[in-house]
Amino acid sequence: MHGDRLHERGILYVPDFVINAGALIRGATFHLQGKREPVDAIEQRVGDTVARILSMSVAEDLPPARVAVREAERKLDRLHVGDGSVSEDSL
């Protein structure tokens, strides 16, 4: 994983799927719920997520990219509904 190598070299890296999540959040919220989430609220959500990932990375002595992938997988597991779809209220 590229994030591991960057971490070993002391380079801080958070995967693009975390950093660029704002556009997905805004689009999904609009299309699934018919509302536009304010940009500052999205910025806060993404910032909180990055801070949480970095904090976990330090606490667990793991590269941030590994923590981000693990947490994304956990979230996806929680979102799945019995029929394989994703529930709207989980976004």
C-alpha positions as CSV (number, residue, x, y, z in Angstrom):
1,M,0.0,0.0,0.0
2,H,1.4,3.4,-1.0
3,G,0.3,4.9,2.3
4,D,2.6,2.5,4.2
5,R,5.6,3.6,2.3
6,L,4.8,7.2,2.7
7,H,4.3,6.6,6.4
8,E,7.6,4.9,6.7
9,R,9.3,7.9,5.1
10,G,7.5,10.3,7.6
11,I,5.2,11.7,5.0
12,L,1.7,12.4,6.2
13,Y,-0.9,11.0,3.8
14,V,-4.7,10.6,4.1
15,P,-6.3,8.8,1.1
16,D,-8.2,10.8,-1.4
17,F,-11.5,9.0,-0.7
18,V,-11.4,10.7,2.7
19,I,-10.2,14.1,1.6
20,N,-12.6,14.3,-1.4
21,A,-15.6,12.9,0.5
22,G,-17.3,16.3,0.6
23,A,-18.6,16.1,-3.0
24,L,-20.0,12.6,-2.5
25,I,-21.7,13.7,0.8
26,R,-23.3,16.7,-0.9
27,G,-24.4,14.8,-4.0
28,A,-25.8,11.8,-2.1
29,T,-27.6,14.0,0.4
30,F,-29.2,16.0,-2.4
31,H,-30.2,13.0,-4.5
32,L,-31.3,10.7,-1.7
33,Q,-32.9,13.3,0.7
34,G,-33.6,16.2,-1.7
35,K,-31.7,18.7,0.4
36,R,-28.4,20.5,0.1
37,E,-26.1,20.2,3.0
38,P,-24.2,23.5,3.6
39,V,-20.6,23.5,2.5
40,D,-19.4,24.5,6.0
41,A,-21.2,21.5,7.5
42,I,-19.6,19.2,5.0
43,E,-16.2,20.7,5.6
44,Q,-16.6,20.1,9.4
45,R,-17.6,16.5,8.8
46,V,-14.6,15.8,6.5
47,G,-12.3,17.6,8.9
48,D,-13.6,15.6,11.9
49,T,-13.1,12.4,10.0
50,V,-9.5,13.3,9.1
51,A,-8.8,14.3,12.7
52,R,-10.3,11.0,13.9
53,I,-8.2,9.0,11.5
54,L,-5.0,10.8,12.4
55,S,-5.7,10.3,16.1
56,M,-6.3,6.6,15.7
57,S,-3.2,6.3,13.5
58,V,-1.1,7.8,16.3
59,A,-2.7,5.8,19.1
60,E,-2.4,2.5,17.1
61,D,0.9,3.2,15.5
62,L,-0.5,2.5,12.1
63,P,-0.3,4.4,8.8
64,P,-3.3,6.8,8.4
65,A,-4.1,5.1,5.1
66,R,-4.6,1.7,6.8
67,V,-6.8,3.2,9.5
68,A,-8.8,5.0,6.8
69,V,-9.4,1.9,4.8
70,R,-10.3,-0.1,7.9
71,E,-12.8,2.5,9.1
72,A,-14.3,2.8,5.6
73,E,-14.8,-1.0,5.5
74,R,-16.4,-0.9,9.0
75,K,-18.8,1.9,7.9
76,L,-19.8,0.0,4.7
77,D,-20.5,-3.1,6.7
78,R,-22.8,-1.1,9.0
79,L,-24.6,0.5,6.1
80,H,-25.6,-2.7,4.3
81,V,-29.2,-3.7,4.6
82,G,-30.3,-7.4,4.3
83,D,-31.0,-7.1,0.6
84,G,-27.5,-5.6,-0.2
85,S,-28.7,-2.1,-0.6
86,V,-27.7,0.9,1.5
87,S,-30.2,2.6,3.7
88,E,-30.8,6.3,3.0
89,D,-30.8,7.3,6.7
90,S,-27.3,5.9,7.2
91,L,-25.6,8.5,5.0
